[in-house]
């Protein structure tokens, strides 16, 4: 009997190429692993509306981990349940107020598949309109429109007050909030409930399928993948990943532009001769 593995993959910078595609070789490799009985799970910072098209493209039938673990559901099996760990509304509104006070360029709140953008920005709106038609995209001041606990928030800071914003989040909300700076060039601050991350979400899915930690393979490239890479029995960093991820990974594979996920999996499961592109 084949020992089944859980394979958790990040999307941007990992499974996807720079132009946001899944290569043919990667799709064939994942299909072969599914045929062998392994479980492939997407674990992404994206919302469902921005990731479901890739889930469908791969023909997955597993839970989907969205918003860095703050939202977990099963797109094809509603009886599996929905696990949502949003930010406290009072905390979220306080973050809106400090962002206004520090003259942030923009703010965004995602509530499951619904998105509220504080001020119109063509690039932000275009990105979210490119996803599936689930949920709503709304424009308007978050101080007025945010009336539900958000799954996560994005702050587009004023670079002159960025340090003050991060210091405030650390000193005021560190017990309940996790925040991450996406880095250059925009330094977008991602804010979510500290009680969840990709590792906790992956463990939940692994427990459901009764897959032990040593048979979990996780791929990632960014700081939001750190917990997942460290937790997995086999943590794999992308060559294009940040140094923090590479330093804790068990392996480093090729970049997302070189089919790094598929190359590692084909070698690990001895599939190189069985996949014809």
Buried (B, 14 or more C-beta within 10 A) or exposed (E): EEEBBBBBBBBBBBBBBEEEEBBEBBBBBBBBBBEEEBBBBBBBBBBBBBBBEBBEEBEBEBBBBBBBBBBBBBBEEEEBEEBBBBBBEEBBBBBBEBBBEBEBBBBBBBBBBBBBBBBEBEEBBEEBEEBBEBBEBEBEEBEEBBEBBBBBBBBBBBEEBBEBBBEBBEEBBEEEBBBBBBEEEEBBBBBBBBEBBBBBBBBBBBEBBEBEEEBBBBBBBBBBBBBBBBBBBBBBBBBBBBEBBBEBBBBBBBBBBBBBBBBBBBEBBEBEEEBEE
